[in-house]
Amino acid sequence: MKQTKLFENEEPDWVKEWQGMPEFKQFESNKPYAQITFRFANEKDLQDFAKIIGQKLTSKTKSAWHPEIQRGINANKIYVDESEVSDLHNK
């Protein structure tokens, strides 16, 4: 199905900025292999289990990955056109 343009004569701003950008590919699946619900009768039981798996769990914890997932490990990764960076530093 062809998408119609809201403004026939105008190209979206992002089109010229996107030229030459690499295609995005999602390599890892974020879907769990298995999901299990545990129920704890009291705080001690919860903390005993937390100690066994080596993770911090509280009564407000709704889910956790095991082993624990490192969040934000790609947070400092960005795409940079080095030719544009060089131009900025030379001004």
Salt bridges, closest charged atoms under 4 A:
ASP48 OD2 - LYS44 NZ 2.85
